Amino acid sequence: MKRAMTLIVVMVAILFSQSALAQVEFQVGEPVLTEVGKLPDQAEAAAVFKIIPLQAFTIGISDQSPWAWWLLDEEFLFRALFTASGSGTYYTRIKVTDVKTGLFIRFPKEGPYSTTGGTLTQTSTPLSVGPLPGVPTPLPRQFILTYEFKVGTTWKGVSTKIMLIAPVGLEGF
């Protein structure tokens, strides 16, 4: 009986926590690749192709400044800085995780992209979030944005945390 009650409690918790990400809708466009610099060591560039994610951050479209908090219904760019050694192809995708519930969504992978060794920036165009029609969104809420890179069969990622807040006048939304 005790196990049955525990199972019921766990199932109810999972059922209600599934609606946490359903209250907001993330949208993302195609990524853009920007070269930052070349690797100084040419021997390393000739090695097996490998990507090492370094840093992830978001910037506002209007002012290009880094932002750790977002207003609902505004657009931002999500950037990931990474280094590549050798030459080859890779894929990218974005993962959004609700900090409170641990639930996440993954956008479809993009690519393949080809590159040679260097320090590069991958940028989403644009990333926005809004409420689903008719569904109240309790704000503020924290999310973890992860930029993931796939070389061969291995995914590696780099993350940043954002706080989603309501614009003035919509605090109770």
N, C-alpha and C positions, 0 to 999 in steps of 0.2 A: 504494500500500500504506500509506503514511504517513497519507493522508487517511482511509482505511478504519479504521485503528487509532484515530485521533483521534475519528472518529465513534462507534466502539464505546465508547471510554472516556467520552465525553460522554453517550451514551445510558445507560450503566450508572450514572453519577453522577446523572442525572436520575431514573432508576428508583428508586434507593435514597433519594434525597432526598424523593420523594413521600410516603414513609412518615413523615416527620417530623411533619407536622400530623395524620396519621391516628392518632397515639398519644394525643392528647388531644382532648377534645370540648368545644367552647365552646357555651354555651346562653345566649340572650338573650331577654328579654321585650319587651313594648311600651314605647316611650318615653313619658315624661311631660314636658310643657312647663311651665316656671315663668317668670313674668315677673320680671325683676330691677329694671328701671327704664325710664323713657321717655326718648326722645331729646329734648334740649332745643330743637332747632331744628325748628320745624314745617314750614319750607320743605323741609328735607331729607326729612321724613317723607312729603311729598306727591310726592317724586321717584319714579323707576322703582324697583320692588321689587328689593331686593338683600340678600343675606346675606353677612356677613363673619365667618368663624369666628375666635375669639380664643384659647381655651385649652381643653384637655381634661385630665381627671384622674379618678382612681377613688377611691371612698370605701368604707369598710367599712359594711355594713348595721347592725351592732350599735352602733358608736360614732360613725358619720358623720364620721370623721377621714380625711384623704387617706392613701392607701396606694400605695407604689411597688412593693411586693412582695405576692404573694398566696400563701396556703396552698391546696394542692390540696383540692378539694371544699368550699370556702367560697364564699359569695355576696358579690358586690360590686355597687356601682352605678357606671356609667360616665357621666360628665357632660361636656357640651360647652357652653361659654359662647360666645355669638355675638351680634352686633348685626344688626338688620334695619332697613332704611330703606324707606319706602313701605309699601304693604300688598299682600299676595298670598299665594300658597300655595307650599309647598315640601315636599320629601320628605327622609327621612333613611335612613341605613343605617350599619352598623358593619362595619369591616374588621379582621381579625386577621392580622398578619404575623409569621411565625417569623423572628427576627433572624438565626439561624444559616444557614438555608437560603434565605431570601427568599421562601419559599412563603407564600401567603395564602389566606384564605377571606373571602368577603363574605356577610353575612346579607342576606336579601331586604329591599328597600326598604320603609319604613313611610310612611304618609301617604295623601293629602295633608293637611298641617296649614296652617291659615290664621292669619296674624298681622298686626299692624300694627307700625310702627317702634318700636324699643326695644332694650334689652339683655335677652336671654333665656337660660335654661338648658334644654337638652334632656337628660333623664336616662333611661338604660335601666332596666328593672325586671325582675328582677335579672340580673346577668351572672355566670355561674359557669363553672368549667372542671373537668373530671374525667377520669380515665383511661378509655379504652375497655376493656371487660371482657376480661381475658386478654392484654392488650397492655402490656408494660412501658414506662414513661415515664421516660427519663433526665432527672433533675432535678438542679440548677436549670436553667431555660431562660428566655430572654428573648423577649418578644413586644412588638410595637408595636400598640396599639389606636388605630384611627382612626375618628373620628366624621365622616361625610360628609353634606353638605347639597346638595340639587339644586334649583336655581331655573331653570326653563326646561329647557335641555338641558345645563347646566353643573354638574358636581359639584365642590365645594370641600370640603376636609377639614382637621381639626386632630387631632394625634396626641399620645400619651403612651406611654412605655415602662414595662412591668411585668416583674418577675422572678417566675416561678412556682417555688415551693419546696415541698418535702414537709413535712408535719407531723412532729413528733418521733416517732420510731419507724418511720417509713416512708421514711427517707432513701434506701434502696436500691431503692425501688419504681420 
